[in-house]
Amino acid sequence: MVQQKSMAIIGLPIKATLLSMILAGLLGAWLHVFIDSFYHYDVQLFWPYRDNVIFRWVNSGKFSNSANTQQWVIFICKFFWGLMAGLYLWLFALRLKQKKNR
């Protein structure tokens, strides 16, 4: 009940279930770790294997390439954040228009 009210406050009338919240939490956490493996050399994605294979692969095994990769990761994250914000604002505007037409 509380989650429905909090979702309605931000304009998202979605009823979250326990399963959807658990899956979203797990997916979000592991995607975050995966993206961090591109950005940080010391992330141990496949622990206890200590080497960050993804970081070496993306940077061609050279630390000198890491600054360029990090800038791309920041750009891609900002791009998708902007895309998400635009989509949310568009959906919010549609919802307001539907309420106004009722």
C-alpha positions as a printed NumPy array, in Angstrom:
array([[  0.   ,   0.   ,   0.   ],
       [  2.785,   2.423,   0.907],
       [  4.685,   1.54 ,  -2.28 ],
       [  1.618,   2.351,  -4.402],
       [  1.348,   5.773,  -2.78 ],
       [  5.038,   6.505,  -3.249],
       [  4.918,   5.404,  -6.89 ],
       [  1.805,   7.548,  -7.48 ],
       [  3.591,  10.602,  -6.059],
       [  6.184,  10.437,  -8.851],
       [  3.565,   9.642, -11.48 ],
       [  4.145,   5.913, -11.854],
       [  0.973,   4.005, -10.933],
       [  2.686,   0.621, -10.904],
       [  2.089,  -2.019,  -8.281],
       [  5.451,  -3.556,  -7.455],
       [  5.557,  -7.147,  -6.27 ],
       [  8.147,  -8.7  ,  -4.002],
       [  9.529, -10.724,  -6.917],
       [  9.853,  -7.655,  -9.177],
       [ 11.643,  -5.73 ,  -6.419],
       [ 14.074,  -8.599,  -5.765],
       [ 14.795,  -9.042,  -9.483],
       [ 15.256,  -5.296,  -9.988],
       [ 17.638,  -5.138,  -7.023],
       [ 19.718,  -8.078,  -8.227],
       [ 19.792,  -6.886, -11.824],
       [ 20.678,  -3.346, -10.783],
       [ 23.459,  -4.47 ,  -8.451],
       [ 25.087,  -6.824, -10.961],
       [ 24.757,  -4.406, -13.878],
       [ 26.433,  -1.779, -11.709],
       [ 29.322,  -4.157, -10.944],
       [ 29.573,  -5.056, -14.645],
       [ 29.761,  -1.389, -15.695],
       [ 32.306,  -0.757, -12.924],
       [ 34.473,  -3.51 , -14.421],
       [ 34.905,  -1.324, -17.528],
       [ 35.765,   1.717, -15.433],
       [ 37.892,   0.342, -12.561],
       [ 40.839,  -2.005, -12.987],
       [ 40.504,  -3.457,  -9.469],
       [ 36.933,  -4.803,  -9.76 ],
       [ 36.989,  -8.565,  -9.314],
       [ 33.974,  -9.504, -11.407],
       [ 34.839, -13.2  , -11.37 ],
       [ 36.057, -13.398,  -7.765],
       [ 38.163, -15.264,  -6.533],
       [ 39.877, -14.88 ,  -9.927],
       [ 41.738, -11.627,  -9.29 ],
       [ 42.281, -10.409, -12.849],
       [ 39.757,  -8.028, -14.409],
       [ 39.481,  -9.622, -17.847],
       [ 36.913,  -7.103, -19.087],
       [ 39.082,  -4.101, -18.183],
       [ 42.099,  -5.654, -19.952],
       [ 40.01 ,  -6.596, -23.001],
       [ 38.385,  -3.165, -23.373],
       [ 41.674,  -1.297, -22.838],
       [ 43.766,  -3.652, -25.005],
       [ 45.779,  -4.602, -21.938],
       [ 47.178,  -1.061, -21.491],
       [ 46.489,   1.229, -18.555],
       [ 47.202,   4.205, -20.816],
       [ 43.933,   3.489, -22.664],
       [ 41.864,   3.513, -19.46 ],
       [ 41.265,   7.3  , -19.368],
       [ 39.612,   7.171, -22.807],
       [ 37.48 ,   4.179, -21.775],
       [ 36.443,   5.917, -18.566],
       [ 35.334,   8.985, -20.533],
       [ 33.233,   6.76 , -22.8  ],
       [ 31.627,   5.051, -19.798],
       [ 30.745,   8.459, -18.326],
       [ 29.336,   9.63 , -21.679],
       [ 27.216,   6.486, -22.123],
       [ 25.883,   6.698, -18.557],
       [ 24.963,  10.378, -19.011],
       [ 23.364,   9.621, -22.381],
       [ 21.141,   6.878, -20.974],
       [ 20.32 ,   8.979, -17.9  ],
       [ 19.162,  11.78 , -20.215],
       [ 17.197,   9.298, -22.315],
       [ 15.51 ,   7.934, -19.19 ],
       [ 14.721,  11.445, -17.896],
       [ 13.261,  12.438, -21.273],
       [ 11.132,   9.298, -21.44 ],
       [  9.885,   9.852, -17.899],
       [  8.98 ,  13.48 , -18.628],
       [  7.197,  12.455, -21.842],
       [  5.174,   9.782, -20.002],
       [  4.428,  12.234, -17.185],
       [  3.161,  14.811, -19.733],
       [  0.961,  12.158, -21.377],
       [ -0.51 ,  11.249, -18.008],
       [ -1.273,  14.908, -17.242],
       [ -2.912,  15.287, -20.656],
       [ -5.071,  12.202, -20.033],
       [ -6.168,  13.569, -16.629],
       [ -7.006,  16.919, -18.195],
       [ -9.155,  15.263, -20.893],
       [-11.252,  13.321, -18.352]])
